[in-house]
Amino acid sequence: MDLVLLAVAAVWGGVTGLLIPRAAYRFAVEPEEPWRTACPAGHAFTGPLGGWLGPARCAACGSRAQTAVPPSGEKAEAPVPPYADERTAPVSPSGDGAEAPALPYGDDRPAPAPYAPGTLAPLVTVLACTVLAAATGARPELAGWLLLAPVAVLLATVDRRVHRLPDPLTLPLAAAAVLLLGGAALLPGHAGSWTSALLGGLALGGFYFLLFLINPNGMGFGDVKLALALGVALGWYGWEVLFLGGFAGFLFGAAYGLGLVLLRRAGRRTGIPFGPFMIAGALTGILLGALAA
């Protein structure tokens, strides 16, 4: 086992995973709403790619939280933060009406305010990248897996929050999978087939499209678009892996739904976000295919 390779994959997962909470917060809106452009307090996002890349904390909120400590040593009263829109009070990222996180006043140091959960997604990304590196080794397709994994985690995060798989993520993910694996197929030492990857994308995407036509209320069209990318990735290692990864997604989703029903937290007709289970199933198939290759 190449420890250097595992370390590089883990660091890559950590760096990219830290960028997921902001992007997930901006994408996690209802279909009729535009992507978020500001933090809950109204401060516009800034940074690379139009503010899409950056930390899950608002530096502007932190700089406005500064307050002077009275000479007597008594604790100063916390000022009311100046929000960009006086009509808009800070809300929780989930939109459930909960109060925004409290800011540590009484200190003259900036305290950037978190506006989105920033722990689970980075940890999942680190784990996914590390296990992919362990299973694939130093083969050319590993570069593709490492580049695709953070986007897949981002999609799962957004779908878990708002039951939505945004087109700006699903369609480019499918195109990236085709191009990255096509490049890997040109390099020596690869263990898959670009032709079977293309056919796998068409097969899995077509299967989900058929399910969508049969029951549009039970299968979202975003799942169909995601299936294109996952089919390409699974098809790289062959039809057996494609079937295994696709079936695992349904199995994971069914187990989750059954668990909710048994715990009386959902009914038989309660909708659940299926994207995370599709992605988990695809990851399972890719890992087994990589180990067997």
GUMAR-61463 format. One line per 8 residues: number of its first residue (from 1); their letters; for each residue x, y, z of N, C-alpha, C, O. Coordinates in steps of 0.02 Angstrom, whole numbers, plus 50000, padded with zeros to 5 digits. Layout:
<nodes>
NUM> A> X:Y:Z:X:Y:Z:X:Y:Z:X:Y:Z | ...
</nodes>
This chain:
<nodes>
1> MDLVLLAV> 50042:49941:50000:50000:50000:50000:50044:50062:50000:50088:50069:50043 | 50034:50107:49953:50073:50168:49947:50045:50220:49995:49993:50250:49982 | 50080:50230:50051:50056:50277:50101:50056:50349:50075:50013:50389:50094 | 50104:50365:50032:50106:50432:50003:50044:50445:49961:50014:50499:49965 | 50024:50396:49922:49964:50402:49881:49902:50413:49924:49860:50455:49909 | 49897:50374:49978:49840:50382:50023:49840:50451:50056:49788:50482:50064 | 49900:50474:50075:49904:50540:50107:49884:50595:50059:49848:50642:50078 | 49907:50591:49997:49888:50641:49946:49813:50641:49935:49782:50694:49930
9> AAVWGGVT> 49783:50581:49930:49711:50576:49920:49673:50605:49979:49623:50640:49970 | 49697:50591:50040:49663:50618:50099:49667:50694:50102:49618:50727:50119 | 49726:50721:50086:49734:50794:50086:49689:50826:50033:49657:50877:50045 | 49688:50795:49974:49644:50820:49921:49571:50819:49944:49534:50867:49933 | 49550:50764:49975:49482:50760:50000:49468:50813:50053:49413:50842:50054 | 49517:50826:50096:49507:50877:50147:49501:50947:50119:49457:50986:50139 | 49545:50964:50072:49545:51031:50042:49480:51043:50003:49448:51095:50011 | 49462:50996:49961:49402:51004:49921:49339:50998:49964:49289:51032:49952
17> GLLIPRAA> 49342:50956:50016:49285:50948:50059:49269:51011:50098:49210:51024:50112 | 49319:51051:50115:49307:51113:50151:49272:51165:50108:49243:51213:50134 | 49273:51156:50042:49239:51202:49997:49166:51183:49985:49128:51222:49956 | 49147:51123:50007:49079:51099:49992:49025:51136:50031:48973:51152:50002 | 49034:51151:50097:48978:51183:50133:48953:51247:50103:48893:51258:50100 | 48997:51291:50079:48974:51354:50049:48934:51340:49986:48879:51366:49977 | 48962:51298:49942:48926:51283:49879:48860:51249:49893:48810:51264:49860 | 48858:51204:49943:48796:51170:49960:48744:51220:49986:48685:51214:49970
25> YRFAVEPE> 48766:51267:50026:48721:51318:50052:48691:51359:49996:48631:51376:49997 | 48731:51376:49946:48707:51417:49890:48659:51377:49845:48611:51405:49818 | 48673:51312:49836:48631:51272:49792:48568:51247:49826:48519:51230:49792 | 48567:51243:49892:48512:51212:49928:48452:51259:49933:48436:51284:49988 | 48418:51270:49878:48358:51311:49875:48303:51273:49839:48317:51223:49805 | 48242:51295:49846:48186:51264:49812:48191:51277:49737:48222:51325:49716 | 48160:51234:49695:48167:51240:49622:48149:51309:49595:48180:51331:49547 | 48099:51343:49624:48078:51407:49597:48120:51465:49623:48109:51522:49603
33> EPWRTACP> 48167:51452:49667:48208:51505:49696:48276:51509:49662:48303:51458:49641 | 48306:51569:49658:48373:51576:49629:48426:51552:49678:48412:51546:49738 | 48485:51537:49653:48540:51517:49697:48555:51574:49745:48551:51632:49727 | 48573:51555:49806:48589:51606:49856:48652:51644:49836:48700:51616:49810 | 48651:51709:49848:48707:51752:49831:48737:51786:49892:48786:51823:49886 | 48708:51774:49951:48732:51808:50011:48722:51762:50071:48683:51715:50069 | 48757:51777:50125:48750:51741:50188:48683:51758:50220:48649:51804:50195 | 48662:51725:50273:48598:51741:50304:48590:51814:50326:48534:51839:50330
41> AGHAFTGP> 48646:51847:50340:48643:51917:50360:48641:51965:50302:48634:52026:50312 | 48647:51940:50240:48642:51983:50182:48709:52004:50152:48709:52045:50105 | 48764:51978:50176:48830:51996:50148:48843:51954:50086:48841:51893:50089 | 48858:51987:50030:48868:51953:49967:48930:51909:49970:48980:51927:50001 | 48926:51850:49937:48983:51805:49934:49036:51833:49887:49021:51858:49833 | 49098:51829:49908:49154:51850:49867:49205:51794:49866:49206:51750:49909 | 49248:51796:49815:49300:51745:49810:49304:51717:49740:49272:51743:49694 | 49342:51663:49731:49351:51634:49664:49285:51609:49635:49239:51589:49671
49> LGGWLGPA> 49282:51610:49569:49223:51585:49532:49159:51619:49555:49108:51585:49566 | 49161:51684:49561:49102:51721:49580:49078:51708:49651:49019:51715:49666 | 49124:51688:49694:49106:51676:49764:49082:51606:49779:49060:51592:49835 | 49085:51560:49729:49063:51492:49741:49114:51452:49782:49095:51405:49818 | 49177:51471:49779:49229:51437:49817:49247:51480:49877:49262:51540:49870 | 49246:51450:49935:49264:51487:49995:49244:51450:50057:49214:51396:50053 | 49261:51477:50116:49247:51443:50179:49173:51447:50197:49136:51487:50169 | 49153:51406:50244:49084:51405:50268:49074:51454:50325:49034:51441:50371
57> RCAACGSR> 49108:51510:50323:49101:51562:50374:49103:51629:50340:49140:51639:50291 | 49064:51676:50364:49059:51742:50334:49107:51789:50370:49097:51806:50428 | 49160:51810:50335:49208:51855:50365:49178:51923:50379:49196:51956:50427 | 49130:51945:50337:49098:52010:50347:49059:52011:50413:49060:52060:50449 | 49025:51956:50428:48989:51951:50492:49038:51955:50550:49024:51986:50601 | 49096:51923:50541:49146:51924:50594:49174:51993:50606:49183:52013:50664 | 49189:52030:50553:49218:52097:50560:49169:52145:50592:49189:52192:50626 | 49104:52133:50581:49053:52176:50611:49037:52156:50683:48998:52189:50717
65> AQTAVPPS> 49066:52101:50705:49055:52078:50774:49105:52108:50822:49101:52095:50882 | 49153:52147:50796:49204:52175:50840:49172:52228:50885:49129:52266:50864 | 49194:52230:50947:49169:52280:50994:49224:52295:51044:49263:52251:51062 | 49225:52355:51067:49278:52375:51114:49261:52352:51184:49203:52352:51204 | 49312:52331:51221:49303:52311:51290:49312:52372:51335:49363:52405:51331 | 49263:52388:51377:49267:52448:51420:49330:52447:51463:49351:52394:51486 | 49359:52506:51475:49420:52509:51516:49410:52478:51585:49457:52452:51614 | 49349:52482:51612:49337:52456:51679:49339:52381:51682:49338:52351:51736
73> GEKAEAPV> 49343:52349:51624:49345:52277:51622:49277:52245:51619:49272:52184:51614 | 49223:52286:51623:49156:52259:51619:49141:52236:51549:49166:52265:51500 | 49102:52187:51543:49085:52160:51477:49038:52207:51440:48986:52227:51467 | 49056:52224:51380:49015:52269:51340:48953:52233:51315:48954:52173:51303 | 48900:52272:51306:48839:52243:51279:48848:52229:51205:48874:52272:51169 | 48827:52172:51183:48835:52152:51113:48794:52196:51068:48733:52201:51078 | 48825:52227:51017:48787:52269:50970:48745:52226:50923:48759:52167:50913 | 48695:52257:50895:48653:52223:50846:48689:52226:50779:48705:52281:50756
81> PPYADERT> 48702:52169:50746:48738:52170:50682:48700:52208:50629:48639:52199:50623 | 48735:52250:50590:48701:52289:50537:48690:52246:50476:48736:52237:50436 | 48631:52220:50467:48617:52178:50410:48605:52220:50348:48585:52278:50352 | 48617:52188:50292:48612:52224:50229:48539:52245:50216:48528:52297:50185 | 48491:52209:50239:48421:52224:50229:48388:52225:50298:48384:52173:50331 | 48364:52283:50319:48336:52288:50386:48274:52245:50395:48255:52229:50451 | 48243:52226:50339:48184:52185:50344:48200:52112:50352:48156:52072:50368 | 48263:52093:50343:48282:52022:50343:48324:52007:50404:48379:52034:50411
89> APVSPSGD> 48300:51966:50448:48338:51943:50506:48375:51881:50488:48355:51845:50443 | 48430:51866:50523:48468:51806:50508:48427:51743:50521:48393:51739:50572 | 48431:51696:50476:48396:51633:50484:48445:51577:50478:48501:51586:50454 | 48424:51519:50499:48467:51460:50495:48473:51439:50422:48426:51450:50384 | 48529:51407:50401:48537:51384:50333:48483:51336:50311:48467:51332:50251 | 48454:51300:50357:48402:51252:50338:48335:51284:50325:48290:51252:50299 | 48328:51349:50344:48267:51383:50331:48211:51364:50378:48152:51375:50362 | 48227:51334:50436:48174:51312:50481:48154:51364:50532:48115:51350:50577
97> GAEAPALP> 48181:51424:50525:48162:51478:50569:48202:51481:50633:48190:51524:50676 | 48251:51437:50641:48291:51438:50701:48336:51499:50701:48351:51527:50649 | 48357:51519:50760:48400:51578:50765:48468:51564:50735:48492:51507:50735 | 48499:51617:50709:48566:51611:50681:48615:51597:50737:48601:51614:50795 | 48673:51567:50722:48722:51552:50774:48744:51616:50809:48754:51668:50778 | 48753:51611:50874:48774:51669:50912:48846:51687:50897:48888:51643:50887 | 48860:51752:50896:48928:51775:50882:48963:51790:50948:48932:51815:50995 | 49027:51775:50952:49065:51787:51014:49084:51860:51022:49139:51880:51004
105> YGDDRPAP> 49038:51901:51048:49052:51972:51057:49098:51982:51117:49115:51935:51153 | 49119:52044:51127:49161:52061:51183:49234:52049:51170:49275:52049:51217 | 49253:52038:51107:49323:52026:51089:49338:52069:51028:49295:52077:50985 | 49397:52097:51024:49413:52141:50968:49440:52103:50908:49462:52133:50860 | 49438:52036:50911:49461:51996:50854:49402:51977:50810:49347:51964:50836 | 49412:51975:50744:49357:51954:50700:49336:51883:50716:49378:51840:50730 | 49271:51871:50714:49244:51804:50727:49197:51786:50671:49137:51796:50677 | 49223:51758:50615:49180:51740:50558:49123:51695:50581:49133:51646:50617
113> APYAPGTL> 49063:51712:50559:49003:51675:50580:48988:51618:50532:48984:51629:50472 | 48979:51557:50558:48962:51501:50513:48891:51508:50488:48846:51526:50526 | 48880:51493:50424:48813:51496:50396:48792:51428:50369:48736:51422:50343 | 48833:51378:50374:48816:51312:50350:48857:51260:50389:48914:51274:50408 | 48829:51200:50400:48868:51147:50432:48932:51133:50393:48929:51126:50332 | 48988:51129:50427:49051:51122:50391:49093:51063:50412:49154:51064:50402 | 49063:51011:50440:49102:50954:50465:49088:50890:50426:49136:50857:50405 | 49025:50872:50417:49009:50807:50388:49034:50800:50316:49065:50750:50299
121> APLVTVLA> 49020:50850:50274:49040:50845:50204:49116:50837:50195:49137:50794:50157 | 49157:50878:50230:49230:50867:50223:49252:50799:50246:49296:50768:50215 | 49223:50774:50300:49243:50707:50325:49225:50653:50274:49264:50607:50262 | 49165:50658:50246:49144:50609:50196:49188:50612:50134:49205:50560:50106 | 49207:50672:50115:49250:50679:50056:49319:50650:50068:49347:50616:50025 | 49347:50662:50127:49412:50632:50144:49407:50556:50143:49451:50523:50115 | 49355:50529:50173:49347:50456:50175:49339:50428:50104:49370:50378:50088 | 49297:50459:50063:49285:50434:49996:49349:50435:49954:49365:50386:49920
129> CTVLAAAT> 49386:50490:49957:49448:50495:49918:49500:50444:49942:49537:50415:49902 | 49503:50434:50007:49553:50388:50034:49538:50316:50014:49583:50279:49994 | 49475:50295:50021:49459:50226:50003:49464:50215:49928:49481:50160:49906 | 49449:50266:49888:49458:50259:49816:49531:50250:49798:49548:50210:49754 | 49575:50288:49832:49646:50280:49819:49671:50212:49842:49713:50181:49808 | 49645:50188:49898:49666:50122:49923:49644:50066:49876:49682:50019:49866 | 49584:50072:49848:49559:50019:49804:49588:50022:49734:49600:49971:49703 | 49599:50082:49709:49621:50091:49639:49697:50087:49632:49722:50062:49582
137> GARPELAG> 49733:50112:49682:49805:50114:49675:49826:50169:49627:49787:50215:49612 | 49887:50163:49602:49914:50216:49559:49896:50205:49486:49938:50214:49442 | 49834:50186:49472:49811:50179:49403:49785:50246:49378:49765:50288:49418 | 49784:50256:49312:49765:50322:49285:49695:50343:49304:49682:50403:49313 | 49648:50297:49311:49579:50316:49325:49570:50346:49394:49519:50377:49409 | 49621:50338:49438:49615:50367:49505:49607:50442:49502:49571:50472:49542 | 49642:50474:49455:49636:50547:49449:49563:50566:49435:49539:50616:49462 | 49530:50528:49393:49460:50541:49380:49417:50532:49441:49373:50574:49454
145> WLLLAPVA> 49428:50478:49478:49388:50467:49538:49397:50524:49588:49348:50546:49619 | 49458:50547:49597:49471:50599:49646:49441:50666:49625:49420:50705:49668 | 49437:50679:49560:49407:50741:49537:49330:50738:49540:49298:50789:49551 | 49303:50679:49529:49230:50672:49529:49200:50667:49599:49143:50687:49611 | 49239:50640:49646:49212:50626:49713:49186:50688:49749:49131:50685:49776 | 49223:50745:49751:49195:50803:49787:49129:50828:49758:49085:50849:49796 | 49122:50826:49692:49059:50848:49662:49003:50801:49681:48947:50823:49693 | 49017:50736:49684:48967:50688:49705:48945:50700:49777:48885:50696:49792
153> VLLATVDR> 48992:50716:49821:48975:50731:49891:48933:50795:49894:48886:50799:49933 | 48950:50844:49854:48912:50906:49851:48840:50892:49829:48793:50919:49859 | 48832:50851:49778:48765:50834:49754:48725:50798:49809:48666:50813:49820 | 48757:50751:49843:48722:50715:49896:48702:50762:49952:48648:50754:49981 | 48744:50811:49968:48729:50858:50021:48668:50901:50003:48623:50911:50044 | 48668:50926:49941:48612:50969:49920:48547:50928:49917:48495:50952:49940 | 48550:50868:49890:48490:50827:49884:48463:50808:49953:48402:50806:49963 | 48507:50796:50000:48485:50779:50068:48448:50837:50100:48402:50827:50140
161> RVHRLPDP> 48468:50898:50084:48437:50956:50116:48372:50977:50083:48323:50992:50118 | 48370:50978:50017:48311:51006:49984:48281:50959:49932:48237:50980:49893 | 48303:50896:49930:48276:50847:49881:48282:50874:49810:48234:50873:49771 | 48341:50898:49793:48353:50927:49728:48423:50912:49704:48471:50915:49743 | 48431:50895:49640:48496:50884:49609:48504:50936:49554:48477:50927:49499 | 48541:50990:49566:48545:51046:49519:48577:51027:49452:48627:50990:49451 | 48549:51052:49398:48577:51040:49331:48649:51065:49324:48689:51031:49291 | 48668:51122:49355:48738:51144:49348:48789:51095:49378:48849:51103:49368
169> LTLPLAAA> 48764:51045:49415:48809:50995:49443:48802:50928:49408:48853:50896:49392 | 48741:50905:49396:48731:50838:49368:48757:50833:49296:48792:50786:49279 | 48739:50881:49254:48759:50877:49184:48835:50885:49174:48864:50845:49138 | 48867:50934:49206:48940:50937:49200:48975:50876:49230:49028:50856:49206 | 48945:50846:49282:48976:50786:49311:48977:50729:49260:49027:50693:49255 | 48923:50722:49222:48921:50669:49171:48973:50683:49117:49009:50638:49096 | 48977:50746:49094:49026:50763:49043:49097:50753:49069:49141:50729:49033 | 49109:50773:49131:49176:50765:49160:49195:50691:49166:49252:50673:49153
177> AVLLLGGA> 49147:50649:49185:49161:50578:49190:49182:50549:49123:49228:50509:49119 | 49147:50569:49070:49164:50545:49003:49234:50567:48983:49274:50527:48958 | 49250:50631:48994:49315:50658:48973:49372:50630:49016:49424:50612:48989 | 49362:50626:49081:49416:50603:49125:49432:50529:49112:49491:50510:49109 | 49381:50488:49105:49394:50418:49092:49419:50407:49021:49456:50360:49008 | 49397:50450:48975:49425:50446:48908:49500:50460:48908:49538:50428:48872 | 49521:50509:48948:49592:50523:48955:49629:50466:48988:49684:50449:48968 | 49598:50437:49040:49630:50380:49074:49639:50321:49027:49688:50284:49032
185> ALLPGHAG> 49592:50312:48981:49596:50256:48934:49654:50262:48886:49676:50213:48856 | 49680:50323:48877:49736:50334:48832:49804:50321:48866:49855:50318:48833 | 49803:50313:48931:49865:50304:48969:49876:50230:48984:49829:50192:48993 | 49939:50209:48987:49954:50139:49004:49938:50124:49077:49945:50167:49120 | 49918:50063:49089:49906:50041:49158:49835:50048:49181:49820:50030:49238 | 49789:50074:49140:49720:50081:49162:49687:50012:49164:49711:49965:49132 | 49633:50007:49202:49602:49942:49212:49528:49942:49192:49489:49902:49218 | 49509:49986:49147:49440:49989:49127:49432:49999:49052:49481:49998:49015
193> SWTSALLG> 49371:50008:49031:49355:50017:48960:49313:50080:48951:49260:50086:48982 | 49336:50126:48909:49298:50187:48897:49234:50171:48858:49183:50204:48869 | 49237:50122:48814:49177:50104:48776:49123:50078:48823:49065:50098:48817 | 49141:50033:48868:49091:50008:48915:49067:50062:48962:49010:50060:48986 | 49110:50112:48976:49089:50168:49018:49034:50208:48983:48984:50226:49014 | 49044:50223:48919:48993:50259:48881:48928:50220:48878:48874:50248:48888 | 48933:50156:48864:48873:50114:48861:48839:50109:48929:48778:50107:48934 | 48880:50108:48982:48852:50105:49049:48812:50168:49067:48760:50164:49098
201> GLALGGFY> 48838:50226:49045:48801:50288:49057:48734:50288:49021:48684:50309:49050 | 48734:50265:48959:48672:50262:48921:48623:50212:48953:48563:50225:48956 | 48650:50155:48975:48607:50103:49003:48575:50125:49068:48514:50120:49077 | 48616:50150:49115:48588:50169:49180:48544:50231:49173:48491:50235:49204 | 48566:50279:49132:48524:50338:49120:48458:50320:49088:48406:50347:49106 | 48460:50274:49039:48398:50252:49007:48352:50215:49055:48291:50223:49053 | 48381:50175:49100:48340:50138:49148:48305:50186:49196:48246:50178:49211 | 48341:50237:49220:48310:50285:49265:48259:50328:49228:48209:50348:49257
209> FLLFLINP> 48271:50341:49164:48222:50379:49125:48158:50339:49118:48103:50367:49120 | 48164:50274:49109:48105:50231:49105:48067:50232:49171:48005:50236:49171 | 48102:50229:49226:48069:50233:49291:48034:50301:49300:47980:50304:49329 | 48065:50353:49275:48034:50419:49279:47970:50422:49239:47920:50452:49261 | 47969:50392:49180:47909:50392:49138:47853:50351:49171:47794:50369:49167 | 47872:50297:49204:47822:50255:49237:47792:50289:49298:47732:50286:49309 | 47835:50321:49337:47812:50352:49400:47848:50418:49411:47896:50420:49450 | 47826:50472:49378:47861:50537:49386:47861:50562:49457:47907:50599:49477
217> NGMGFGDV> 47811:50545:49496:47808:50568:49566:47857:50530:49611:47874:50555:49665 | 47878:50472:49590:47923:50433:49632:47996:50438:49611:48040:50420:49650 | 48009:50463:49551:48077:50469:49526:48086:50537:49494:48054:50553:49443 | 48130:50578:49523:48141:50645:49496:48185:50643:49434:48224:50596:49424 | 48178:50693:49391:48218:50695:49330:48292:50710:49346:48336:50694:49307 | 48304:50741:49403:48373:50751:49424:48409:50685:49436:48468:50679:49423 | 48371:50635:49461:48400:50569:49470:48420:50538:49403:48470:50503:49398 | 48380:50552:49351:48396:50526:49284:48462:50556:49260:48504:50520:49232
225> KLALALGV> 48471:50621:49270:48533:50653:49247:48593:50629:49288:48647:50620:49260 | 48583:50619:49352:48638:50593:49393:48656:50523:49371:48715:50504:49373 | 48606:50483:49351:48619:50414:49330:48666:50411:49270:48703:50363:49261 | 48664:50462:49228:48710:50463:49170:48783:50461:49193:48823:50422:49169 | 48799:50505:49241:48868:50509:49266:48887:50445:49303:48941:50418:49294 | 48842:50421:49346:48858:50362:49385:48864:50301:49340:48905:50257:49353 | 48823:50298:49288:48828:50242:49241:48894:50241:49205:48922:50187:49193 | 48919:50300:49186:48985:50304:49154:49039:50278:49201:49082:50238:49181
233> ALGWYGWE> 49037:50300:49264:49088:50279:49313:49084:50204:49326:49136:50171:49328 | 49024:50178:49335:49017:50107:49349:49033:50065:49287:49063:50011:49293 | 49013:50089:49228:49025:50051:49168:49099:50044:49151:49118:49999:49113 | 49140:50087:49178:49212:50083:49166:49240:50015:49183:49284:49989:49148 | 49216:49985:49237:49241:49920:49259:49198:49862:49234:49210:49804:49253 | 49149:49875:49192:49111:49820:49162:49039:49817:49183:49017:49854:49228 | 49001:49773:49150:48930:49768:49161:48913:49740:49229:48862:49759:49259 | 48955:49695:49255:48941:49668:49322:48943:49723:49375:48901:49725:49419
241> VLFLGGFA> 48993:49766:49369:49000:49821:49417:48942:49871:49408:48917:49897:49457 | 48922:49883:49346:48865:49927:49333:48802:49901:49368:48767:49939:49401 | 48789:49837:49360:48729:49808:49391:48735:49810:49467:48687:49827:49502 | 48794:49794:49493:48803:49792:49565:48794:49861:49596:48759:49869:49646 | 48826:49912:49565:48821:49980:49592:48751:50008:49587:48727:50042:49632 | 48717:49994:49531:48649:50018:49523:48602:49984:49573:48559:50017:49603 | 48609:49919:49581:48567:49883:49629:48580:49905:49700:48534:49910:49740 | 48644:49918:49717:48661:49939:49785:48627:50005:49802:48606:50015:49859
249> GFLFGAAY> 48621:50050:49753:48587:50113:49766:48515:50102:49786:48491:50133:49834 | 48479:50059:49750:48410:50044:49768:48406:50009:49835:48360:50022:49875 | 48454:49965:49849:48454:49929:49912:48464:49976:49971:48428:49971:50021 | 48512:50022:49965:48524:50070:50019:48464:50115:50030:48444:50128:50087 | 48434:50138:49975:48375:50181:49981:48316:50145:50013:48281:50174:50054 | 48306:50082:49993:48251:50044:50021:48261:50031:50095:48214:50035:50135 | 48323:50016:50115:48338:50004:50185:48327:50066:50227:48300:50063:50282 | 48346:50124:50200:48336:50187:50235:48261:50202:50243:48238:50220:50297
257> GLGLVLLR> 48224:50194:50188:48152:50206:50191:48117:50160:50239:48073:50181:50276 | 48136:50096:50239:48106:50048:50284:48121:50066:50357:48079:50059:50401 | 48182:50088:50368:48201:50108:50436:48159:50166:50461:48138:50167:50519 | 48146:50215:50417:48104:50272:50437:48033:50250:50453:48002:50274:50500 | 48008:50203:50412:47940:50179:50424:47936:50142:50491:47889:50152:50530 | 47985:50099:50504:47985:50061:50567:47991:50106:50628:47964:50092:50681 | 48028:50161:50619:48035:50209:50674:47978:50259:50677:47978:50304:50719 | 47930:50251:50632:47872:50295:50628:47891:50368:50615:47858:50414:50640
265> RAGRRTGI> 47944:50377:50577:47965:50445:50558:47945:50461:50487:47958:50516:50463 | 47914:50414:50453:47892:50425:50384:47838:50373:50367:47834:50321:50399 | 47798:50389:50317:47748:50343:50292:47771:50309:50228:47825:50323:50203 | 47728:50266:50202:47747:50229:50142:47753:50275:50081:47788:50258:50034 | 47719:50332:50083:47720:50378:50026:47766:50438:50038:47768:50484:49997 | 47802:50438:50092:47847:50494:50107:47906:50493:50059:47939:50442:50049 | 47919:50551:50028:47975:50555:49982:48042:50560:50019:48046:50593:50070 | 48092:50528:49992:48159:50532:50021:48208:50552:49966:48196:50536:49907
273> PFGPFMIA> 48262:50587:49983:48312:50604:49932:48349:50542:49910:48382:50508:49951 | 48344:50526:49846:48373:50463:49822:48445:50472:49798:48482:50423:49792 | 48465:50534:49783:48532:50546:49758:48588:50520:49802:48634:50488:49776 | 48587:50532:49868:48640:50506:49911:48647:50430:49908:48702:50404:49912 | 48591:50394:49900:48594:50321:49897:48620:50298:49829:48655:50248:49824 | 48601:50334:49776:48629:50318:49710:48705:50326:49711:48742:50284:49685 | 48728:50380:49742:48801:50393:49745:48836:50342:49790:48890:50318:49773 | 48805:50325:49846:48835:50275:49890:48839:50207:49855:48889:50172:49861
281> GALTGILL> 48787:50189:49818:48788:50127:49780:48842:50127:49727:48877:50077:49717 | 48849:50184:49692:48901:50189:49640:48970:50184:49671:49014:50151:49643 | 48980:50216:49729:49045:50211:49762:49060:50139:49781:49117:50116:49773 | 49010:50103:49805:49019:50033:49822:49040:49992:49761:49087:49952:49764 | 49006:50003:49705:49022:49966:49644:49092:49983:49619:49129:49938:49598 | 49110:50047:49620:49177:50067:49596:49232:50037:49639:49283:50014:49613 | 49221:50037:49705:49272:50008:49749:49282:49934:49735:49338:49910:49732 | 49227:49898:49728:49233:49826:49715:49262:49813:49646:49302:49767:49637
289> GALAA> 49242:49854:49597:49271:49846:49530:49345:49861:49528:49383:49827:49494 | 49366:49913:49565:49436:49931:49567:49478:49877:49601:49533:49861:49579 | 49451:49848:49654:49487:49795:49689:49493:49732:49647:49543:49696:49651 | 49442:49718:49606:49442:49658:49566:49481:49666:49502:49499:49616:49470 | 49494:49728:49481:49527:49740:49416:49601:49720:49419:49637:49727:49369
</nodes>
